[in-house]
Amino acid sequence: MKKRFSLFTCIVVTAFLLGCGRDDEPKLGGVRGTVTMDGQPLKGVNVLFQPPSGRPSQGITNSEGKYELEYSASRDGVLIGTHTVIITAAAVDSDEENQPSKKTSRLKIPQRYSTLQSELTAEVKRGRNTIDFALSPD
Protein backbone atom coordinates (compact mmCIF):
# COMPACT_ATOMS: atom_id res chain seq x y z
CA MET A 1 0.00 0.00 0.00
CA LYS A 2 2.84 2.38 0.88
CA LYS A 3 4.48 1.75 -2.54
CA ARG A 4 1.20 2.56 -4.33
CA PHE A 5 0.82 5.80 -2.39
CA SER A 6 4.41 6.79 -3.18
CA LEU A 7 3.99 5.94 -6.88
CA PHE A 8 0.69 7.84 -7.03
CA THR A 9 2.27 10.84 -5.28
CA CYS A 10 5.21 10.82 -7.72
CA ILE A 11 2.85 10.71 -10.71
CA VAL A 12 0.71 13.57 -9.39
CA VAL A 13 3.73 15.73 -8.51
CA THR A 14 5.35 15.05 -11.91
CA ALA A 15 2.13 15.89 -13.76
CA PHE A 16 1.78 19.09 -11.75
CA LEU A 17 5.37 20.14 -12.44
CA LEU A 18 5.07 19.40 -16.14
CA GLY A 19 1.95 21.54 -16.29
CA CYS A 20 3.65 24.45 -14.57
CA GLY A 21 5.40 26.99 -16.70
CA ARG A 22 2.81 26.92 -19.46
CA ASP A 23 0.40 29.12 -17.52
CA ASP A 24 2.85 32.00 -17.52
CA GLU A 25 3.25 31.91 -21.31
CA PRO A 26 1.02 34.46 -23.03
CA LYS A 27 -2.13 33.30 -24.79
CA LEU A 28 -1.75 33.66 -28.55
CA GLY A 29 -4.02 33.46 -31.57
CA GLY A 30 -2.77 32.51 -35.01
CA VAL A 31 -2.97 35.36 -37.53
CA ARG A 32 -2.61 35.24 -41.28
CA GLY A 33 -4.06 37.24 -44.11
CA THR A 34 -3.43 39.21 -47.27
CA VAL A 35 -2.35 42.81 -47.82
CA THR A 36 -3.45 44.56 -51.02
CA MET A 37 -3.40 48.09 -52.39
CA ASP A 38 -5.92 49.01 -55.07
CA GLY A 39 -6.76 45.30 -55.29
CA GLN A 40 -3.16 44.26 -56.04
CA PRO A 41 -1.17 42.09 -53.59
CA LEU A 42 1.71 43.85 -51.86
CA LYS A 43 4.94 41.85 -51.88
CA GLY A 44 7.61 42.29 -49.22
CA VAL A 45 5.79 44.60 -46.83
CA ASN A 46 6.20 44.34 -43.08
CA VAL A 47 3.04 43.70 -41.05
CA LEU A 48 3.28 44.47 -37.33
CA PHE A 49 0.56 43.98 -34.70
CA GLN A 50 1.28 46.22 -31.69
CA PRO A 51 -0.74 45.50 -28.53
CA PRO A 52 -1.36 48.27 -25.95
CA SER A 53 1.32 46.59 -23.82
CA GLY A 54 3.58 43.63 -24.42
CA ARG A 55 5.53 42.21 -27.31
CA PRO A 56 4.38 42.93 -30.87
CA SER A 57 4.12 40.23 -33.53
CA GLN A 58 5.30 40.65 -37.08
CA GLY A 59 5.62 39.08 -40.49
CA ILE A 60 6.39 39.93 -44.09
CA THR A 61 4.21 39.38 -47.13
CA ASN A 62 5.14 36.96 -49.89
CA SER A 63 4.72 37.53 -53.64
CA GLU A 64 0.94 36.97 -53.29
CA GLY A 65 0.62 39.54 -50.49
CA LYS A 66 0.06 36.81 -47.88
CA TYR A 67 1.52 37.02 -44.39
CA GLU A 68 1.62 34.98 -41.19
CA LEU A 69 2.67 36.57 -37.91
CA GLU A 70 5.32 35.40 -35.45
CA TYR A 71 5.41 36.28 -31.76
CA SER A 72 9.03 35.15 -31.41
CA ALA A 73 11.55 33.07 -33.29
CA SER A 74 10.07 29.94 -31.69
CA ARG A 75 6.35 30.84 -31.52
CA ASP A 76 3.85 31.81 -34.18
CA GLY A 77 0.90 33.98 -33.25
CA VAL A 78 -0.24 37.22 -31.69
CA LEU A 79 -1.30 38.21 -28.17
CA ILE A 80 -5.06 37.93 -27.72
CA GLY A 81 -6.77 41.34 -27.82
CA THR A 82 -6.91 44.57 -29.81
CA HIS A 83 -3.85 45.73 -31.75
CA THR A 84 -2.72 48.73 -33.73
CA VAL A 85 -1.58 47.39 -37.12
CA ILE A 86 1.40 49.02 -38.80
CA ILE A 87 2.26 48.19 -42.42
CA THR A 88 5.55 49.44 -43.83
CA ALA A 89 7.51 48.89 -47.03
CA ALA A 90 10.81 47.06 -46.77
CA ALA A 91 13.88 49.23 -47.31
CA VAL A 92 15.28 46.85 -49.93
CA ASP A 93 13.86 44.10 -52.05
CA SER A 94 15.25 40.59 -51.84
CA ASP A 95 15.88 38.07 -54.57
CA GLU A 96 14.36 34.59 -54.70
CA GLU A 97 17.00 33.28 -52.29
CA ASN A 98 16.08 35.98 -49.73
CA GLN A 99 19.34 37.82 -50.29
CA PRO A 100 19.13 41.62 -50.35
CA SER A 101 19.38 43.04 -53.84
CA LYS A 102 20.63 46.49 -54.79
CA LYS A 103 17.19 47.51 -56.01
CA THR A 104 15.44 49.61 -53.39
CA SER A 105 11.70 49.41 -52.94
CA ARG A 106 9.70 52.04 -54.81
CA LEU A 107 6.54 51.06 -52.96
CA LYS A 108 5.15 53.81 -50.76
CA ILE A 109 2.79 52.89 -47.94
CA PRO A 110 0.64 55.87 -46.93
CA GLN A 111 1.53 57.31 -43.55
CA ARG A 112 -1.95 56.59 -42.19
CA TYR A 113 -1.00 52.87 -42.24
CA SER A 114 2.74 53.01 -41.52
CA THR A 115 3.19 54.80 -38.19
CA LEU A 116 2.34 54.17 -34.55
CA GLN A 117 -0.71 56.36 -35.18
CA SER A 118 -1.93 53.95 -37.86
CA GLU A 119 -5.66 53.95 -38.46
CA LEU A 120 -5.60 50.15 -38.81
CA THR A 121 -6.67 48.00 -35.87
CA ALA A 122 -7.39 44.32 -35.47
CA GLU A 123 -9.00 42.15 -32.82
CA VAL A 124 -7.19 38.85 -32.29
CA LYS A 125 -9.10 35.95 -30.76
CA ARG A 126 -8.05 32.47 -29.68
CA GLY A 127 -7.59 30.00 -32.51
CA ARG A 128 -7.01 30.91 -36.15
CA ASN A 129 -7.66 34.46 -37.33
CA THR A 130 -7.69 35.56 -40.97
CA ILE A 131 -7.25 39.32 -41.15
CA ASP A 132 -6.93 40.94 -44.57
CA PHE A 133 -5.98 44.55 -45.24
CA ALA A 134 -7.17 46.36 -48.38
CA LEU A 135 -5.15 49.58 -48.45
CA SER A 136 -5.74 52.57 -50.67
CA PRO A 137 -3.08 55.07 -51.81
CA ASP A 138 -3.06 58.66 -50.45
Sine and cosine of phi, psi and omega as CSV:
sin_phi,cos_phi,sin_psi,cos_psi,sin_omega,cos_omega
0.00,0.00,-0.66,0.76,-0.01,-1.00
-0.90,0.44,-0.62,0.79,0.03,-1.00
-0.90,0.43,-0.65,0.76,0.02,-1.00
-0.89,0.45,-0.69,0.72,0.00,-1.00
-0.89,0.46,-0.69,0.73,0.01,-1.00
-0.90,0.43,-0.68,0.74,0.03,-1.00
-0.90,0.43,-0.70,0.71,0.03,-1.00
-0.88,0.48,-0.70,0.71,0.01,-1.00
-0.87,0.49,-0.69,0.72,0.02,-1.00
-0.88,0.47,-0.67,0.74,0.00,-1.00
-0.90,0.43,-0.72,0.69,-0.01,-1.00
-0.89,0.45,-0.72,0.69,-0.01,-1.00
-0.89,0.45,-0.68,0.73,0.01,-1.00
-0.89,0.46,-0.71,0.70,0.03,-1.00
-0.87,0.48,-0.66,0.75,0.02,-1.00
-0.89,0.45,-0.72,0.70,-0.03,-1.00
-0.92,0.40,-0.61,0.79,0.04,-1.00
-0.92,0.40,-0.55,0.84,0.02,-1.00
-0.96,0.27,-0.43,0.90,0.00,-1.00
-0.94,0.33,0.46,-0.89,0.01,-1.00
0.99,-0.12,-0.52,0.85,0.01,-1.00
-0.98,0.18,-0.46,0.89,-0.02,-1.00
-0.93,0.36,-0.44,0.90,-0.02,-1.00
-1.00,0.03,-0.06,1.00,0.09,-1.00
-0.98,0.18,0.63,-0.78,-0.03,-1.00
-0.92,0.40,0.50,-0.86,0.05,-1.00
-0.98,0.17,0.79,-0.61,-0.06,-1.00
-0.86,-0.52,0.47,-0.88,0.17,-0.99
-0.89,-0.47,0.59,-0.80,0.05,-1.00
-0.96,0.27,0.69,-0.73,0.00,-1.00
-0.74,-0.67,0.78,-0.63,0.12,-0.99
-0.57,-0.82,0.28,-0.96,0.01,-1.00
0.07,-1.00,-0.26,-0.96,-0.03,-1.00
-0.74,-0.67,0.62,-0.79,0.07,-1.00
-0.91,-0.42,0.82,-0.58,0.04,-1.00
-0.77,-0.63,0.37,-0.93,0.16,-0.99
-0.72,-0.69,0.81,-0.59,-0.09,-1.00
0.79,0.61,0.60,0.80,0.06,-1.00
0.99,0.14,-0.07,1.00,-0.02,-1.00
-0.98,-0.21,0.69,-0.72,0.02,-1.00
-0.90,0.43,0.62,-0.79,0.04,-1.00
-0.99,-0.17,0.88,-0.48,0.00,-1.00
-1.00,-0.03,0.69,-0.73,0.14,-0.99
0.95,0.31,0.48,0.88,0.08,-1.00
-0.99,-0.17,0.53,-0.85,0.03,-1.00
-1.00,0.07,0.72,-0.69,0.06,-1.00
-0.88,-0.47,0.84,-0.54,-0.05,-1.00
-0.80,-0.60,0.79,-0.61,0.10,-0.99
-0.97,-0.23,0.90,-0.43,-0.04,-1.00
-0.95,-0.31,0.92,-0.38,0.06,-1.00
-0.97,0.24,0.24,-0.97,0.05,-1.00
-0.85,0.52,-0.55,0.84,0.11,-0.99
-0.52,-0.86,0.51,-0.86,-0.01,-1.00
0.96,-0.27,-0.02,-1.00,-0.08,-1.00
-0.96,0.27,0.72,-0.69,0.10,-0.99
-0.97,0.22,0.26,-0.97,0.12,-0.99
-0.87,-0.48,0.50,-0.87,-0.04,-1.00
-0.52,-0.85,0.26,-0.97,0.05,-1.00
-0.29,-0.96,0.08,-1.00,0.01,-1.00
-0.75,-0.66,0.60,-0.80,-0.04,-1.00
-0.98,0.21,0.51,-0.86,0.07,-1.00
-1.00,-0.02,-0.17,-0.98,-0.06,-1.00
-0.90,0.43,-0.30,0.95,0.03,-1.00
-0.99,-0.15,0.12,0.99,0.00,-1.00
0.98,0.19,0.17,0.99,-0.03,-1.00
-1.00,0.01,0.59,-0.80,0.02,-1.00
-0.70,-0.71,0.35,-0.94,0.17,-0.99
-0.62,-0.78,0.71,-0.70,-0.14,-0.99
-1.00,-0.08,0.57,-0.82,0.05,-1.00
-0.91,-0.42,0.67,-0.74,0.08,-1.00
-0.99,0.10,-0.63,0.78,0.04,-1.00
-0.46,-0.89,0.03,-1.00,0.00,-1.00
-0.88,0.47,-0.42,0.91,-0.04,-1.00
-0.95,-0.32,-0.05,1.00,-0.05,-1.00
-0.69,-0.73,0.80,-0.59,0.13,-0.99
-0.99,0.10,0.46,-0.89,0.11,-0.99
0.83,-0.55,-0.07,-1.00,-0.09,-1.00
-0.62,-0.78,0.58,-0.81,0.08,-1.00
-0.83,0.56,0.63,-0.77,0.04,-1.00
-0.91,0.41,0.69,-0.72,0.05,-1.00
0.75,-0.66,-0.20,-0.98,-0.03,-1.00
-1.00,0.00,0.66,-0.75,-0.05,-1.00
-0.75,-0.66,0.53,-0.85,0.28,-0.96
-0.99,0.12,0.72,-0.70,-0.02,-1.00
-0.95,-0.31,0.79,-0.61,-0.02,-1.00
-0.87,-0.49,0.82,-0.57,0.00,-1.00
-0.87,-0.49,0.84,-0.54,-0.04,-1.00
-0.76,-0.65,0.46,-0.89,0.07,-1.00
-0.99,0.17,0.59,-0.81,0.07,-1.00
-0.93,0.37,0.51,-0.86,-0.02,-1.00
-0.93,0.36,-0.57,0.82,0.02,-1.00
-0.69,-0.72,0.48,-0.88,0.11,-0.99
-0.98,0.18,0.29,-0.96,0.09,-1.00
-0.83,-0.55,0.41,-0.91,0.03,-1.00
-0.99,0.12,-0.08,-1.00,-0.08,-1.00
-0.90,0.44,-0.33,0.94,0.02,-1.00
-0.99,-0.13,0.29,0.96,0.00,-1.00
0.87,0.50,0.50,0.87,0.09,-1.00
-0.99,-0.17,0.71,-0.71,0.00,-1.00
-0.85,0.52,0.69,-0.73,0.09,-1.00
-0.98,-0.22,0.13,-0.99,-0.02,-1.00
-0.99,0.12,-0.15,0.99,-0.01,-1.00
-0.99,0.16,0.88,-0.47,0.02,-1.00
-0.99,0.13,0.43,-0.90,-0.02,-1.00
-0.94,0.34,0.73,-0.69,0.08,-1.00
-0.99,-0.12,-0.09,1.00,-0.03,-1.00
-0.94,0.35,0.77,-0.64,0.04,-1.00
-0.91,-0.40,0.84,-0.54,0.09,-1.00
-1.00,-0.10,0.81,-0.58,0.01,-1.00
-0.82,0.58,0.57,-0.82,-0.07,-1.00
-0.86,0.50,-0.47,0.88,-0.02,-1.00
-0.92,0.39,-0.18,0.98,0.06,-1.00
-0.93,-0.37,-0.30,0.95,-0.26,-0.97
-0.93,-0.37,0.27,0.96,0.03,-1.00
-0.79,-0.61,0.11,-0.99,0.05,-1.00
-0.89,0.46,-0.31,0.95,0.05,-1.00
-1.00,-0.08,0.40,0.92,-0.01,-1.00
-0.79,0.61,0.59,-0.81,0.05,-1.00
-0.99,0.12,-0.09,1.00,-0.01,-1.00
-1.00,0.09,0.72,-0.70,0.11,-0.99
-0.70,-0.71,0.34,-0.94,0.05,-1.00
-0.52,-0.85,0.59,-0.81,0.06,-1.00
-0.97,-0.24,0.87,-0.50,-0.01,-1.00
-0.98,-0.22,0.77,-0.64,0.01,-1.00
-0.91,-0.42,0.21,-0.98,0.08,-1.00
-0.86,0.51,0.45,-0.89,0.01,-1.00
1.00,0.07,-0.39,-0.92,-0.02,-1.00
-1.00,0.03,0.71,-0.70,0.05,-1.00
-0.82,-0.57,0.77,-0.64,0.14,-0.99
-0.95,-0.32,0.90,-0.45,-0.06,-1.00
-0.77,-0.63,0.94,-0.33,-0.01,-1.00
-0.99,-0.14,0.48,-0.88,0.03,-1.00
-0.79,-0.61,0.88,-0.47,0.07,-1.00
-0.97,-0.26,0.99,-0.15,-0.06,-1.00
-1.00,0.06,0.38,-0.92,0.12,-0.99
-0.80,-0.60,0.55,-0.84,-0.01,-1.00
-0.93,0.37,0.27,-0.96,0.04,-1.00
-0.84,0.55,0.00,0.00,0.00,0.00
